[in-house]
């Protein structure tokens, strides 16, 4: 484990103090003396039923009838038991179970038996819960409130008095609980989810107008804090924005339905985030695989991008988020040109500084490994390493390191990453070509070396040229021993490749028959096995080009990928 710096120790102490403060305030606010601030635990009239934008899985109900419940990419066999009686197969499955997002699958089935089971399980949950454990994490409570509100008609229409009272009484109590505890959880998306659930509750249920004014201010401040000026998320995970927008868009509609003007931060955040998501799409229409992007949800992305009424404008650059896009002809290249996020938001971040992805038309050519699904978390550390990205790694070490610190991981809900401190990046147009020039100091502390990368995309989009260079600082650096390094170029599993007879040359062939030549100078070119983690079927075998060489302190390797004439 890398030693923590004084600044990092101070940051950890600050995070711990703030978390302790939030927990103490939550306990105080939830006490009988102050509970009145958050309204009555009895549910008022339901004024609005929020729209559900998440797509339903038509296979969920047929499989559930057969005793199989699939959540968060993991299946569990019920064997005649209630899902609440099972030992959860993993944390993601358990959170999904208690979040009740699966209600949408049952409602979409249109089956009366599915409705009866939904009511039965919801009432059972109210009888089993005692206010502790995973089910009461603020983000899980927020998701459950959103789910129950969104499917209120499904659960409550024509329900008997006992069922109606059990569900509405529990919902009222959960709203009060969340009002006191939404801050008491990991920062980032979990906190946004909890606060969004609270906002929707105050909008949709009568008798909460006084609380709504206060909650709306906190909601707007959180949006401003998490959605950057260019529309990216502070965690630098583009996929997080899809999840956030699938909840914020219904919230916007609920403000309008209540005759309240949505907060300016909400409207601006929505427009900026949509622009950013468009910017981060590869040629196949899906998000580039950076900093935690896992199996892409084309339905979710398509849904949020369909909201053209947000008046979003095309994004020219994503400097604050730390991403670069080069596009010419049918070719798109997106690169990571940013520092790691602060500890609070870095539990999903990857060591992929200066990595890139490349697509030709709708076909992906070079891809990062992406993040594994929740069911494949044993691959997570490998997926976060530099060697799983289209980037340079010294001695197979990563340009950023995981910070294993027990108390920090407990506070943040995961292992954060410590990345380069200084990243330089610029894009310019030269004779019609787009040229990206960048550098980072991720290896400077250990080896005294700076990684420089320059990538140019021709005006036609048919040729990509790159130079990777390792250098010392102002004066020439001579290492005590030559350091081996490798530059990785991971291929999408759907394309094939082979080495050519000429040294330093290889071919890439797409399923459509398009051929790309790959050439390298200054390093040995080989084809090696790789793993593509962001596949819907789980980690998938693929291949990669690897350029291997050794540096003595100042070394350059040039490479080129071009469409074969």
N, C-alpha and C positions, 0 to 999 in steps of 0.2 A: 504494500500500500504506500502510495506516495505521501510524503510528509506534507502536512497542511501548512500553508503560509500564515503569517500573523493576520493578514487581511482576511483570509478564509476562516480562521478561527474566530475572528471578530464577527464575521458575517453569520457563522453558525450560532454564536452566542446571541446575536440579534434576532435571528429567526426563532431560536428557542424561547427567548424572552417574549416575543410577540405572540407565539403560539400559547405559551402559558397564560399570558394576559387575556387572550381570546377565550381560552377555556374557562378561566376564572370569571370573566364577564358573562359567559354563557350560563354558567352555573348560577350566578347571581341573578341574571335576568330571568331565568326560568324558575326562580324561587316564587313561592306563593305571593310574596310581597310586591314583586314587580311584574308578574305575569299579565296584569291588566293592560300593560303597554301594548301587548301584541293582540289584544282582542280576546273574545270568548272562544273557548274550545268547541262550543257548539257551532255547527255549520249554518251559516245564513243561507239565503236563497241563492241558487246557482243562476247567475246572470248570463254567462257566456260559456259555451263549450269550445275550447280552443281547437283549431284545425290540426290534424295529424298529417305531417308532411313526409314522415318516414314510410317507406314502402313496406307492404306486408308480404310475408312468405307463404305462398299457397300450400307448401308441403308441411307446414308446422302442425296444423290440426290433424291431418291424416296420420302423421307420425306419432302425435301425442295420443291419439286413440289406440295406437298399437303399443303404447307404454314407453315411448322414446321422446325425451324433451331436449331439443337442441338449443343451446343459448351460448352466445359469445364464441361461436366456432367450436363448441364442445357439446357432445351428446351425453345424456345420462339415462340409464334404464330405470324406470320407476318400479317395475315388477309389482304392480298393484298398489304401490304406496303413494302417498302425497309427496310432491317434490320438496315440501318443507320438512319432511322426515329424513331426507337423504343427507349423507355427508357430501358436501359439494365437491365436484371433481377439481375445481380450481377457484380462485378468488373472483375471476371475471364472470364465471358462470353464476356464482352466488350473488354477486352484485346485480347481474341481469335478472335473476329470479326475483329478488326483492325490489327491483326497480319497476317491474310490471310492464315493461315495454312490449312484452309478448301478448298483451291484451289486443294489440292491433291485428295480430295474426288470427286470433279467435274471432274478432268482430268481422274481419274481412271474409271469413269463411261463410257467413250467412246462415250458419247452422244453429238451430235452437239448442241443440245439445251442447254446442260450444259456449253459448251464452250461459247455460245452467252451470257448466263447469267453471267458467270465469267467475260467476257470482260465488259459487261454493268455495273456490280457492281464495278469493278476496276476503270473504268472511272468515275462513279458516285462518288466514294471516292475521286478521285483527284479534283473533282469540289466542293465538300463539305468542304474539310479540309482547315483550316486556320492556322495551325501550333501550336495549343494549345490543352491542355487536354490529356486524356488517350492515344489517338492515337499517341502522340508525346513523350511519355515516351521512353527513349533510348532503353530499352529492347523490347518494342513493335515495334519501328522503325527497330531494328535489325532483329526481326522475320519477319516483312513485307518485308524487303529487301531480306532476304533469300528465302522467299516464292515466291516473284515476279521473282527472278533470277532462282530459281529451276523450275518454271513453265513458263518461258519466251516463249518457243516454243508454249505452249498451249495458251498463251495470245496473242502472236504477229504474229504467222504464218498466212499469208493470211488476216491479219487485215487491215481495211481501214486506210487511212492516218491519219484521225483525231484520231482514237483509238490508233494507233501506237504512234503518237506524244504525246498524253495526258499521256500515260503510261510511255514512256521513259523519257519525260521531268520531270515528277514527281519523277521517280526513281533517276534521276540525282540529283535533289534537295535534296532528302532524304539522299543520300550518303554524300553530302556536310554537311547537318545538323547533321548527325550522327558523322561525323569526329570531329565536334566541341563539341558534347554533350555526347559522350558515357560514360564519367565518371560521369555525373550528374544524378545519380540514385542510388537505393539501391545497396549495395555491394553484393558479392557472385554471384550466378547464373545469376541474371539480368544483371550484368555488363559483365559477360563472354558472354552472349548471344548478347549484344550490340556490343562488340568488335569482336566477330566471324562474325556477319553480316557485319561489316566494312572490315574485312579481306577478306571475300568472294567477296565483292563488288570490292575491289582493285585487286583481282586476276582475276575476271571474265570480267571486263570491261577494254577496252584499254585506254591508256592515264594516267594511275595511277601508273606507275612504281616508280616514285620518292616517292609518298606517301606510296607505298607498303613497301619500305625499313623501313620507320619509324614505320608504323603500325605493321609490323611483329615483331619488337623488343618489342613493348608494349604487343602484343599478347603472345609472349613467356614468358614474365615476369608475365603476369596474370595467365597463366597455371601453372607456378612454384609456384605462390602464393596460388592458390586455390586447386591444386591437390597435396596431401601430398606424402611423400616419399614412403609410403606403398600403394598408389593408392587411398586412401579415399579422400573424399572432406572435405574441412576445416569446412563446416557446420555440419559435421557428419551425414548428410542425405544420405544414400547410393543411393536412387533413383535419386538424382540430377545428379549423374554420367551418368545415362542412357540418360537424356536429353542433357547433355554436349557432350557425345560421338556421339549421333545422328547428331550433327552439326560438331564436330571436324573431324569425319571420312570423310565426303565429303570435308572438307577443306584440309585434307591431299591429297585427290585425285586431287584437284584443283592445289595444289602446283606442283604435279607431271605432270599434264597436261600442266602447264606453263613452264615446264623444270626447275623449281626451287626446290632446296633441301628443304624439310620441316624443320622447326626449330627443333633442337634436343629436346627442351622442349616439343614440340608437340608429337614427336614419343615416348619419354619416358613416358609422361603423359598418352598417349593412352594405352601403354603396361601395365603400373602400374594399371590404372583404371580397365582394363579388368580383371587382376589378382584379384583385390580387389572384384569386383562384383562376381566372381566365389566363392571367400572365403565367401561371405555374403549370399549365397543361402542356403535355407533350403531344406529338402528332396523332396519337391514338385517342386523344381527348381526355386522358386520365392524368392525374397529378404526378409530377416527377417525384421519385422516391428519395426524399431527403428528411432527415431528422425525425424519424418515427412514422413516416407514411407506410402503412401496411397494405393489406389487400384492399385495393381501391374499390369504393362503392360507386359505380357509374350512375346508379339510380339517384343516390343522394346528391352527387355533384350536379347531375342534370337538373334536379329539382331546384337547387338554389340558384343555378345559373339561368333558370327560366324567368326569374323575376327582373325583367327588363324595365319595370316601372321604377326601379330604384335610381335611375339616371346615373348609373355608374359610367365612368369614362375609361377608355383604354389606358392601362398603366404603362408609362414609358420606361420606368426603372423601379426597382425594389431595393433601394440602397439601405433603408432602415432595417428591413427584414434580412438583408444580406444575400440577395439572389440576383443573378444575371441571366438574361435571355438574349440569345443570338438567333435570329431567324432570317433566312434567305431562301427563296424558292420554296421547295417542299421540305426543307431541312430545318429542324429546330434543335437548338442546344441550350440547355439550362444548367447553370453552375451554382455551386454553393460558394459564396464569397463573403461569409459573415463569421463573426465570433460565436462561441458557444453562449447560450443564454445564461442569465444569472442562475445560481443554484436552485432557487425556488421553482424555476421553469425548465430545468435541464435534465429531468429524469427520463425523458424520451429522446434527447438529443444524441446525435451520432458524431463520430470522429471523422467526418467527411469533408473537412475544409478543402476547398479548391477542386472537389470532385465535380463531375458533370454527367449528364445524360444526353443521348443523341437519338433522334428519330428521323427517318426519311419517309415523308408522307405519313401514313398511319402505322408504319412499321417501326417498332423499337429496335434499335441497333445496340447501343451501349447503355446499360442500366446499372444503377447501384443495386445492392442486394435487397434494400428495403427492410422493413421491420416484420418479424413473424407475427402471426395471429396469436391471440391469447392462449390458444391451446398448444402452441409450440414455443413456450417461453424458455425452454432449455437452449434455444438458439439465440436468445436475445443478446448476450454479450458478444458473440461472434458477429452478429449482424451489425452491431454498433462500431466495430473495429474499422480502422482505416482500410485494411486489406479487403474489406467487403465493399469498397467504393472504388470508383474510377479515379484513383488518386495515387500519390507517391507515399510509400511507407519505408522508413529506414529500419533495417533489420527486422522487418515484420512488426515493428512497434507502431503504435498509433500516434497520430499527431495530437490527440487529446486522450486524457486518461479518466477512467471511472474513479470516482471518489468514494471509496468504501469506508463509511463511517456510520457505525450502528445507529447512533442517536439521530444523525442527519437523515439517514434513510428512513427511519421511523417517522420523522417529522414531515418529510417530503413525499412519502409513499413510493419511493423508488430510489435508485442510485443515480445521482447527478453526474455530469461530466465536466471536467476541467479542460478547457480548450485553449487555442492560441489567444494571446492577449492583443496582438497587433496584426490586423489583416488589411492589406492595401488592395484596392481594386478599381479599375477604370475600364471603360469601353469607348472606343473611338472608331470612326470610319476612315479607312485608308484605301483610296482608289476603288471604292465600291465594296471592299471587304470589311467585315466587322471584326475588330481585334479586341480581345479581352486580355488585359495584363493584370496579374495579381501576385501576391506573396503572403506568406504567413510565417509566424515564429514558433509554431508548435514544437519544433525540434531544437530550438535554440537553447533552452535551459539544460537539456541533456547532452547536446552535441555541438553547440555553438553554431548551428547551421540554420539558414533561412531557405525555405522552399519558394522558388519563383515559378510561375506558370504563365505562359502566353499561348493563347489559342485564337486562331483566325478562321473565320468562315467566309468562303469565297462568295462573290456577288451572286453566282448562280445557285449556291447551296450544294454544289457537287463535290466540294473539297474542304476538309478540315485539316489544318496544320497546327501542330503544337510543339512547344519546347518546354521541357522541365529542367530547371537548373537548381542545384544546391550550392550555396556560397556561404562564406563567413561574413562578417560585418564589414566595417570600413577597410580593414587591412586583410591581406591574404591569410587564410587559416590553414595550418598544416596539422592534421590530426595525428595522434600517436600511432594509429593503425587505420588502414582503409576500412570504411564502413560499407557493408553491402546494403543495397536498397533495391526496391522493386516498384515499378509503376504498373498498376493494374487497370485492365480494360475488360470489364465483365460484359459478356454478350447475353442478350435476351435468349431464353431457352428456345424460342421459335426460329432462331437463325442458326445456320451451320457455318463452320469454318474449316480451313485446312492450311497447312504451311505450304508455301511454294518452293520450287527447287532453288530459286535465288535466295541467298541468305538475307534475313531481315525483312522478308516479305510474306504476307499471308493473304488469303481471300476470305471474305464474308459473303455468304449467299442467303438471301431472304427467301421465304416460301414462294414469293412471286417470281423468283428467278433473277432479281436484281443482284449484281455482283459489286462489292466494294473491295478495293485493294487497301491493305494496311501495310505500311512501311515504317521501319525504324532505323535510326542510326545513333550509335554511341552506347548501345546496350544489346544484350542477347535476347532475341525474341523466342518465346516458347508458348505453347498452348497447354493450359493446365485446367484441372477441374475447378468448378466453382459451385456456389449454391445461391439460388434465387429464392429469397425468403418470402417475398410479397406475392405469392401465387395463391389463388383461391383453393387449390388442392393441398396446400401446405408447402414446406420447403421443397424445392425442385432442383434437380441436377442441371447444371449448365456448364459452359466453358468460358474461359477468359484468356486474353492475350496478356502475357506478363513480360515486361522489359526488365531484365536484371543486369545490374552493374555494381561497381563499388566507387565510392567517392573518397578522394583524398583531401577534400576541403573546398574544391571548386570544380563542379562537374556538370555537364549539360547533355541531355538526351533529346533528340528531335524525333518526331513521329508524324505520320500523315495517314489520313483515311480519305479515299476518294472513290467516286463511282467509276467503275471500269468502263472505258469507252467501248 
